[in-house]
Amino acid sequence: MKIRTCIVFLSILIILLAGSCSKPPPGDIDRPYEELGEELVKFLVSEDYPSAVKKFDSVMKIALPAKKLKAAWKEQEKQFGKFISIEGVEKKPFKKYMIVAVKTKFQKTSGETTYLDVRLTYTAKKQVAGLFFVPSSGPKDFEELEYINRDSFSEEEITFGFTGWELPGVLTIPKDGAKFSVVILVHGSGPNDKDETIGPNKPFKDIAWGLATKGIAVFRYDKRTLVHGGKLTKVIHEFTVMEETVLDVVEAVKVLKEHDKIDPENIFILGHSLGGMMIPKISEITNIPKGYIIMAGTIRKIEDILIEQVEYISLLDGEIDATEKVGIQKTKDQIKEIKEIQKTKKTKSPQIILGASNKYWIHFDDYDICKSAKAIHKPVYIIQGERDYQVTMKDFQLWKDCLKGMENFSYKSYPGLNHLFIFGKEKSTPEEYSKVGHVQEVLIEDLSDWIKSQK
């Protein structure tokens, strides 16, 4: 067998590039965006990758030539099965770009129907400046849960952030009351949207709507690597986790502190995965939050966790074949390069490894999560899914070992929950992220109880 297509903890950047000085193909400037999007997907389906690349802007042509585009599309076919049809096309303007989502339907050999959004970022010249693949739940939405009362809250769109790097966010506000405690949700690695959408699952939406039903406001937003991916590729050698995550969280805190519906004395930050790892760093920069929640975070280095993930996935069928051995060794070689960069603090002639440049890896290596966590004296709630293969119970225990004797930290683990805090009975696999699930109700209740107990 081959290594499965998977969503790993270290999916730092997906190609999302912007900017062009080349000319669009003749006639494209007068064609509708929807038509151009459908055409590009048809090029992929027919394996006419050179024609697809002709639709790219100059930066994308370098970043994603025909050979790499083919590999990316074949990965989608491996995961989702045989292409069946285009189900529809949606477009949405964003600043000077147009985001086009071509909704496609696939079928696995088992007969299971799957859905994939091919998202394209178009320039004003109607050239493709960004491309990424987002699994979707298909034509049916799934927003109603027993622990959610949609009539008990409203939502307000808020744009915030640094000049030139503004981000769109949503504040979910309970209707019954005046000033509310608020939780800011901080994503894992990769270009996540405000719902932290992974396949058909939206764990941040579940948490936001669940807590709002219980009288707690929640703020969630699209991540910088999603909104400004094109700009980031131009400064990638100066890019660190501060720009990826930390700085925008601090800006969100400032905005919410001044909001007329928010109690400024009861602002909490919840970090998931990478976001959880960065909670100690966030606490160093702002003293405004009342407390913190770490969901599936770790004090270990992210490059070290990646090896465990790859080996776990390779062993799911009980053996590691020759192809998988090659993949594992390639990952180990890349991590060896990262370790050498960190050891020598090499910044000259930087290289891109696992989606990030030298400065990113050096900065992360200098971050002692355990030491920083010990400096937190506000309440911290650390929670962990016991079925999580990306951040494991080993990592949960490491927090306890590191913070032994510190009474402001409390802990809870949940049997059956995976990295997204969705329940399952079988061994956790990457494939389960493509199946519809929801954050378990007991987690929503525990979060609500803990936040309210801090008042």
N, C-alpha and C positions, 0 to 999 in steps of 0.2 A: 504494500500500500504506500501511498505518498502522504507527505505531511499535509494535514487538512488546512484549508483556508480558515483562519481564525482571527478573532479580535483579541489582541494581546494588550497587556498593561502598558506596553511601551510603543503604542501607535502614535508617535509624537506629531508627525505632520503628514497630511494627505496632500497630494499635488493640487494646489489651488493658486494659480499664478495669474498675474495681471500685468497689463502694459504692452503696448505694441507700437512698432514703427513700420510694420509691413503693410501691404495693401491687401484688402479682402478679395476673394475670387470675384470676377466680373459678375454683376447681377445680384450678388448676395445682399448688398446694401439695401435693395428694394424688396427683399423677401421677408415675410413674417418670421418672427423668432421661433414660433411653434413649428413652422415648416422646416426651418434649418435644424432644429433639435431632432425632429423625426428623421430627417435625412441622415444626420450623423449616426444615430442608432442603427439605421439600416446599413450604413457602411460597416459598422462593427459586426452586425449579424451576418453580412455577406463576406466578411473577412477582407474587405477592401480597406485596409488600414492606411495605405498611402493617401487615398482620397480623403479619409477622415483627417489626417494630419494637415492636409492642404487648407483645412478650415480653421486651423490653429493660428494664433498670433505668433510673433517671432520668438517670444520667450518660451511658449508652450512647445514649439517645434523642437527646441533644444532639449527641454526637460522631458518630453514624452514623444520621442520619435516612433516610427511605425513598429519597430521591434518591441519596444517597451509597452506600447499601446496594446499590441497583440497579447502580450503576457498578462497585462492587467485584465483584459476582457476574458481571456481563457480562465483566469482565476474565478471570475464571476460565474462562468458556466460550470466550473467544477463544484461550486458551492450551491448554485441555484438550479442547475439542471439545463434542460433544453429550452431555448427561447421559443415562446409561443406567439406572443403578440404585443403590440403597443396598445395600452389600455386608455391612454389619454396624455395630454400635455398641459402643464400649468406654467405660467410665467409670473414673475414678481420683480418689480424694479428695486434696486438697491443702490442708492447714490448714482454714480455714473454708469452702473452696470445693469444688465438684465439677467436675472437668474431663471433658467428654464429647467423644469423637471419633467423628463419624459418617463412616464410610468409604464413599466414593462412587466409582462407575465411570463413565468418560466414553469417548467414541470420536471420534477426529479424522476429517476427511473422507478421509484416506488409508487409513482402516481401523484405524489403530494404537489400541490400548487404553491408556488412561491412568487413573491413580488419584489421588484427592484426599481428604485428611482435612479435614472441616469441624470445627474444634475450638471448643468453646463452654465458657466459664467460667460456671458457675451459682452464684448465691448460695444461702444457706440458704433464702431465700424462693422459690427456683427461678425467679429472673429471670436473664436473660443479662447478665453483667457483662463479658464479653470474647468476641471473635470473631476468628479468623484462619484462613487457608487454608494447608494444608501439603501439598504434593505428596508422594505416597508410592509405594512400590514395589509396592503391591498385595498380594495374599494370600501371595506367596512371599517368604521372607526370603533374604538373600544374605550371610550372615556368614562363610562358609568360603572362605578363600583359600589358595593354595599356600604363602604366606609366613607363615601363621598356624597355630600348633599350639594348639588350644583346651585341650588337657590340660596345657599347660605353665604356666598361670597361673590365678589366681583373682581375683575382684573383691569389693571391700569398699565399701559405701555409707558416705559421710561427709557430715555436714551441718556447714557452717561459715559464717562471716561475722558481720557486725555484728548486734547485737540488733534485731530487727524486720525485718532484711533477710537472714535466713539463706538459704543456697543449698544444694540437694542436689548432691552430687558422687559420683564413683566412682573409687576407686583400683584400678588394675589392677596386680596384684603377681605377679611370677614365683614359681614354687614352689621352684625349686632355688637355695637360697642363704639368707643371713641378712639382710644390710643391702644395700639396692639404691640405685643412682642413680635419680633420679626426674625426669620431665619434666612440667611443668605446661603444659597447652594453653590458649591464650588466643584467643578467638573474633574473628571479623571483626565488622563493624557489624550492627545488627539484633538482634532477640530470639532468639538462637541457643540450641539445646539443647546438652547435653553432647557430642553426636556431631557438632555443627555440620551438622545435617541440612539438605540442600538438594535438593529433589526426592527421588529414591530413594537419593541418595548420602549417605554418612556418613564424610567424610574423617577426622574425629577418632577415630572407632571403628577405622578401618583403621590409623591411626598408633598408637593405644593398644595394640591387640592385636598389631600387627606388632612393635613395640618390646618388648612384654612377652615375646613368643616368644623374643626375643634377649637376655632377661635384664635389661631396663630397665623399671622401674616407670613408670606414667603416671597423672597425675591430670587428670580432665576434669569439668566441672560445667555445670549450666544457668546461663545468664547472668541477671543481675539484671533486664534488660529483658523477659525471658521470664517469670520467676518473680513479679516484683513490678510488672508493667506497670501495673496499676490504681493502685497507690500512687504510681508515678512520674508519672502524668498530673496528680496533684494538686500535685506539686512541680516540674513541668517547667520552670518559669522559673528554678529554681535548679540545674537538672540540667546537669552537664558530663560530659566523657569520663572524668573522675576517678571519678564515681559509676557511669558506664556500664561501665567496664573496670578501671581501675588499682587502685582501693582493694581490690577483691575478690581480685585476684591477690596482693597483698601479704598479705592475710589467709590465703590458701591456703598461701603460703610458710611462714608462722608455724606453721600446723597440721601441715604435713608435716615440718617440722624436728623436731617432737616425736614423730613416729610411730616405733614400735619396729621397723618393717620398713624404714625409710628411712635412708640414710646422710646425715646433715645437712651433710656437706662436699661433697656431690655433687647439689645441687638445680639443675635447669636450667629455663628458661622458654622456651617456643616460642610466638611470636605470629604469627597468620595474618591477613593483610590489615590491618584496623584494629589488631588485636592486635600485628602487627609494627611498625606505626607507633608504638605506645605503649611498645615495649621501652625506648627511651632514657629515657622518663619513669619507667617502673617501676624502672629501674636507679638513678635519683636517690633513690628512696624507701627501697629495701632494698639492703643490701650482702651479703645471705645467699647469693644464687644464685652458682653456680660459673661459669655461662656462659649465653649466650642464642642463640636461633635466630630469625631473621626470615624468614618465609615470605611472599612476595608483599607485602611492605610498601613504603612509599614515603616520601620526605621532602617530597613536595609537599602542598599543601593539598587536602583531600578535595573541596571545592567545585569546584576547578579540574579535577580528574580527572573529575568527573561530566559536564561538557560533552563531553569526549572520548568518554566512554562512549555518550552519547546520539547523538552524530554517527556513531560507529562502527556502532551498531546500525541507524541509519537508512540507512546506505550499504551494508548487507549485500547488497542486491539491485542495487547499482550506481547507484542514483539516490535523490534526496531529493524526495518529492512535496510537495504543498501542505500536507497534514495534518502531515507530519513537520516541515516548516519551522515550523509553528505551535508544535509541541511543543518544538522546539529553542529557539525564541525565548522561549517561556514559561520554560524552564529558565534561559536566560541572564538573563532579567529577575529571576528569584528569586535568582540568584547575585549580581546587581548589588545587590539589596537587602541580601544578606548582607555584601557588601564595604562598603557604606555603614555598616551597624551596627558592623562591625569598626573602621572608620576613626574613627567618632565615639564609639565605646565606649558606645553607647546602651543603657541598661538600663531607663529609664522607658518605660512603656506597651509592654512587650515583645510580640513577635509570634512566631508559629510559622511557620518557613520550612523546607521539606524535612524536616519532622518534629522540628525542634529549635528551641529558643528563643534569644533574644539572647545570654544568658550562655554557652551552649554554643559558639556561633560565635566569640564574643570570646575565650573561654578557648583554643580551638583555634588561633586566629590568633596568640596570644601564645606558643604552643609552637613553638620553633625546633628541629625534629627533628634537623637536621644538627649544630647546635651541641651539643645534648644528647648525640648519639651520639659526638661527639669526646671527651666526658668519660668514656666507658666504657673501662676498662682491662682488663676481663676478656674471655675469648674470645667472639667473636660469629661465627656462621655465617649468611650471608645467601644464600638460595636463591630461585630464580625460574623459573617455567614460561615457556618461550619462545613458547607459543601463547596466553598470557594476554592478553585484551583489556581487562581491568579495571585491572590493574596491569601495566604493560608492560616490555619490555626497556629502554625509555627510563628508567624508574624504577630499574631494576637498575643502569644506568650512572651514574645520579645518586648512588647510594650510593658507588660506586667513586670518583667525582670528589670527593665530600665528604670521604671518609675516606682519601684518597691518602696512602700512607706509613705508615699505622697497621697494624702487623703482627699485632695481635690480631684483626683482621677477616679472614675468608676467605669465598670466594664460589663458587657453582656455579649454572649455569643448565641447564635440562633441555629438550631438543628435544621438541616434541610435547605437552608438558603444559600444561593450561589453569590457570585460577585455583584449581581444586580439586586440582591436581597429578594429574589424570586424563589419560591419553594419548588423543590423537586425531590424525587425519591431515588433516582438512579445516580450513578457517578456523573459529575458535572462534565459537560463537553462544550466545545465551541459551537456546535450545531444548535444547542438549545437556545442560544441567543436569537436565532431566527424564528423561534416559536413565540406566540403571544403569551405574555405572563404579566404579573403585577407585583409590586412591592407588597409583602404580606402585611395584613392588617395589624398584627401584634406589634410590628415595628413602628407603625404610625402611632399606635397607642402609647408605646414606650417613649417615643420621642416627645409626644405631647406632654406626657406626665413629667418627664425630666425637665423640659423647658419651663413648665408651669411651677415646678418645685423650686426653681431658682429665684422666683420673684420675692 
